[in-house]
Amino acid sequence: MTNNNSNPELAPAKQSYLPDFCHAETNLILILVLELIAIVLSIVSAPAISSLTIHLALMSLYIQWTGLSSAALLCWLGRSGVFDSTLKATLWSILIVFALSLVMATLAYQINDLLRLELFRQQSLGLVIIQHVSVSLILYGLALRYFYVQFAARAMIKAESHARLQALQARIRPHFLFNSLNTIASLTHAEPDKAERAIESLAELFRASLKSETQISLKDEIELTRDYISLESLRLDQRLRVKWDIQADTESLTIPALTLQPLVENAIYHGIEPLQHGGEVSIVVLQKEDLHIQISNPILKNASQQHRQGNQMALDNIRERLSLSYQGRAKFSHLVENELYKVDIKIPLDIKTKKL
C-alpha cells in the first residue's frame, strides 16, 4: 500500500538525515566539537586549577574515544544500508551512543580506579554511568535536531532549485516558437534540408526544456546553445553573427542546466534584433583556476530607443541556481561597457557541484 503522507517527519527518507561519518571532513568537525565539549566539562569539573591540564587530557581522551567509536559504528551501519528511514536512523544511532557511552563509562571508571586517578572524584560506578550516559544522550539529541534541521534545509533548497529550473524551462517565448515554425514553413519547399535541420534543432531545444536534470555537461549545454543559434540564424540571416572562443574541457565539466542558452537568447532578443544591421554575439568559455563564461552583445546607443524591456527572470534564476549549486562561491555579474552588454560568470572548479 502506498503511503501518501506528505509530512516529511513521518515519510520514509530515501537518504538518511545523518551526516556521512565515513567522510574525513565530518570526522574532523566531530573531533573539534568533542574537544570543545571536553574543555567545557574540564573547566567545570576540575578539582583544582593546578590539575586542569591533566584533567583536560584525561577528559579529552575519554570523550574522543567515546565519540569516535560511535562515529565508526555509525559509519559502518550507514554504509550497510541500515539507515534507510528517518526512524531507523534515529533509533539505531541513539542505541549506539547509549551502548558505547555505557561501555566507555564503565571502562573509564575501572581504569580510573586502577590507576588511582581523580577523574570521577570517589563517585560510585552507578552514578558515573547515569551521569555520563545522560550527558551523552542529551548532547546527541541536540546534535540529531541540528542534523535534521540541516537535512530539511537542504531538501528545501533542492525543491527551490527545481522550481527555479522549471520556471526557466517554461520561459521559451511564444514569439520564438512562432517565428521558428514560420521559418521552417517557408523553407519546407525551397530548402527542405535546412527545414529538416531546423526541425531537429527545435526538437532538441524542447527536449532540453522537458528534462529534469539540474546538472549537465558543458558540452551538452554548448550544443543546446548552438541549436538555438542555428534556428535564429535562419530568421536573422546575416544580421546575427556569433563568435565562439572555447578553451575548456567541455566533456568533463558540468554546469547547471540552462545556464548558457538563456543568456544567449537574451543577447539576441534584446541586443541583436533591435539593431537595424544586427551585430555580433561573443561567447567566451575559458578554463583556468575557475570556469569563466562571458557573453557580450551590442546595444542601441540611445537607450530610449530600446523597444523591449529586459526580463530579469532568466538572470535572477541563473544567479540563484549558481549560488545554490556552488555554495555561494559562483560569481555572476552584468554591466554595460563600451556600448556592449556583458554577462560574466565565474564558477569555482575546486569544489564539487551540488546535485540539487
WODA-V784531 format. One record per pair of residues at least 4 apart in sequence whose C-alpha atoms are under 8 Angstrom apart, sorted by the first residue. I is the first residue (numbers start at 1). J is the second residue. If there is no record, write none. Layout:
# WODA-V784531
I_J, I_J
This chain:
# WODA-V784531
3_11, 5_10, 5_11, 6_11, 7_11, 8_12, 9_86, 10_86, 12_84, 12_85, 12_86, 12_87, 13_17, 13_84, 13_85, 13_86, 14_84, 14_85, 15_83, 15_84, 15_85, 16_83, 16_84, 16_85, 16_86, 16_89, 17_86, 17_89, 17_147, 17_148, 17_151, 18_89, 18_144, 18_147, 18_148, 19_26, 19_147, 20_26, 20_75, 20_78, 21_26, 21_27, 21_71, 21_72, 21_74, 21_75, 22_26, 22_27, 22_71, 22_72, 22_75, 22_76, 23_27, 24_28, 25_29, 26_30, 27_31, 27_68, 27_71, 28_32, 29_33, 30_34, 30_67, 30_68, 31_35, 31_64, 31_68, 32_36, 33_37, 34_38, 34_60, 34_63, 34_64, 34_67, 35_39, 35_60, 35_63, 35_64, 36_40, 37_41, 38_42, 38_56, 38_59, 38_60, 38_63, 39_43, 39_56, 39_60, 40_44, 41_45, 41_59, 42_46, 42_52, 42_55, 42_56, 42_59, 43_52, 46_51, 46_52, 46_55, 47_51, 47_52, 48_52, 51_55, 52_56, 53_57, 54_58, 55_59, 55_119, 56_60, 57_61, 58_62, 58_119, 59_63, 59_119, 60_64, 61_65, 62_66, 62_104, 62_108, 63_67, 64_68, 65_69, 66_70, 66_100, 66_101, 66_104, 67_71, 68_72, 69_73, 69_100, 70_74, 70_96, 70_97, 70_100, 71_75, 72_76, 73_77, 73_96, 74_78, 74_93, 74_96, 75_79, 76_80, 77_81, 77_82, 77_83, 78_82, 78_83, 82_88, 82_89, 83_88, 83_89, 83_92, 84_88, 84_89, 85_89, 86_90, 87_91, 88_92, 89_93, 90_94, 90_144, 91_95, 92_96, 93_97, 94_98, 94_137, 94_140, 95_99, 96_100, 97_101, 97_136, 97_137, 97_140, 98_102, 98_133, 98_136, 98_137, 99_103, 100_104, 101_105, 101_129, 101_132, 101_133, 101_136, 102_106, 102_129, 102_132, 102_133, 103_107, 104_108, 105_109, 105_128, 105_129, 105_132, 105_133, 106_110, 106_125, 106_129, 107_111, 108_112, 109_113, 109_120, 109_125, 109_128, 110_114, 111_115, 112_116, 112_117, 112_118, 112_119, 112_120, 113_117, 118_122, 120_128, 123_127, 123_128, 124_128, 125_129, 126_130, 127_131, 128_132, 129_133, 130_134, 131_135, 132_136, 133_137, 134_138, 135_139, 136_140, 137_141, 138_142, 139_143, 140_144, 141_145, 142_146, 143_147, 144_148, 145_149, 146_150, 147_151, 148_152, 149_153, 150_154, 151_155, 152_156, 153_157, 154_158, 155_159, 156_160, 157_161, 157_324, 157_356, 158_162, 158_356, 159_163, 159_356, 160_164, 161_165, 161_321, 161_324, 161_356, 162_166, 162_214, 162_356, 163_167, 164_168, 164_317, 164_321, 165_169, 165_214, 165_257, 165_258, 165_317, 165_321, 166_170, 167_171, 168_258, 168_313, 168_314, 168_317, 169_209, 169_210, 169_258, 170_209, 172_176, 172_177, 173_177, 174_178, 175_179, 176_180, 177_181, 178_182, 179_183, 179_235, 180_184, 180_202, 180_231, 180_232, 180_235, 181_185, 182_186, 183_187, 183_234, 183_235, 184_188, 184_195, 184_198, 184_199, 185_189, 185_195, 186_190, 187_191, 187_192, 187_194, 187_195, 188_192, 188_195, 188_196, 191_195, 192_196, 193_197, 194_198, 195_199, 196_200, 197_201, 198_202, 198_230, 198_231, 199_203, 200_204, 201_205, 201_227, 201_228, 201_230, 201_231, 202_206, 202_227, 202_228, 202_231, 203_207, 204_208, 204_224, 204_227, 205_209, 205_224, 205_227, 205_228, 206_210, 207_211, 208_224, 213_257, 214_256, 214_257, 214_355, 214_356, 215_254, 215_255, 215_256, 215_257, 215_355, 216_220, 216_221, 216_254, 216_255, 216_256, 216_257, 217_221, 217_250, 217_251, 217_252, 217_253, 217_254, 217_255, 218_222, 218_250, 218_251, 218_252, 218_253, 218_254, 218_255, 219_223, 219_250, 219_251, 220_224, 221_225, 221_257, 221_258, 221_259, 221_260, 221_261, 222_226, 222_260, 222_261, 223_227, 224_228, 224_261, 225_229, 225_260, 225_261, 225_264, 226_230, 227_231, 228_232, 228_261, 228_265, 229_233, 230_234, 231_235, 232_236, 232_237, 232_240, 233_237, 233_238, 233_240, 236_240, 236_273, 238_278, 239_272, 239_277, 239_278, 239_279, 240_268, 240_272, 240_278, 240_279, 240_280, 240_281, 241_278, 241_279, 241_280, 241_281, 242_280, 242_281, 242_282, 242_283, 243_280, 243_281, 243_282, 243_283, 244_282, 244_283, 244_284, 245_282, 245_283, 245_284, 245_285, 245_286, 246_283, 246_284, 246_285, 246_286, 247_285, 247_286, 247_287, 248_285, 248_286, 248_287, 248_291, 249_253, 249_287, 250_254, 254_353, 255_259, 255_353, 256_321, 256_322, 256_325, 258_262, 259_263, 259_318, 260_264, 261_265, 262_266, 262_314, 263_267, 263_295, 263_314, 263_315, 263_343, 264_268, 264_281, 264_295, 265_269, 266_270, 266_271, 267_271, 267_272, 267_281, 267_295, 267_296, 267_297, 268_272, 268_273, 268_281, 268_297, 269_273, 269_274, 270_274, 270_299, 270_308, 270_309, 270_310, 271_275, 271_279, 271_297, 271_298, 271_299, 271_300, 271_341, 272_278, 272_279, 272_280, 272_281, 272_297, 272_298, 272_299, 273_278, 274_278, 274_300, 274_306, 274_307, 275_279, 275_299, 275_300, 279_297, 279_298, 280_297, 280_298, 281_295, 281_296, 281_297, 281_298, 282_294, 282_295, 282_296, 282_297, 283_293, 283_294, 283_295, 283_296, 284_292, 284_293, 284_294, 284_295, 285_291, 285_292, 285_293, 285_294, 286_291, 286_292, 286_293, 287_291, 287_292, 288_292, 289_348, 289_349, 290_346, 290_347, 290_348, 290_349, 291_345, 291_346, 291_347, 291_348, 291_349, 292_344, 292_345, 292_346, 292_347, 293_344, 293_345, 293_346, 294_342, 294_343, 294_344, 294_345, 295_342, 295_343, 295_344, 296_340, 296_341, 296_342, 296_343, 297_340, 297_341, 297_342, 298_339, 298_340, 298_341, 299_339, 299_340, 299_341, 300_305, 300_306, 300_339, 301_339, 302_306, 312_316, 313_317, 314_318, 315_319, 316_320, 317_321, 318_322, 319_323, 319_332, 320_324, 321_325, 322_326, 322_328, 322_330, 323_327, 323_328, 323_329, 323_330, 323_331, 324_328, 324_354, 325_353, 325_354, 325_355, 325_356, 326_330, 326_347, 326_348, 326_351, 326_352, 326_353, 326_354, 329_347, 329_348, 330_345, 330_346, 330_347, 330_348, 331_344, 331_345, 331_346, 331_347, 332_343, 332_344, 332_345, 332_346, 333_343, 333_344, 333_345, 334_341, 334_342, 334_343, 334_344, 335_341, 335_342, 335_343, 336_340, 336_341, 336_342, 337_341, 337_342
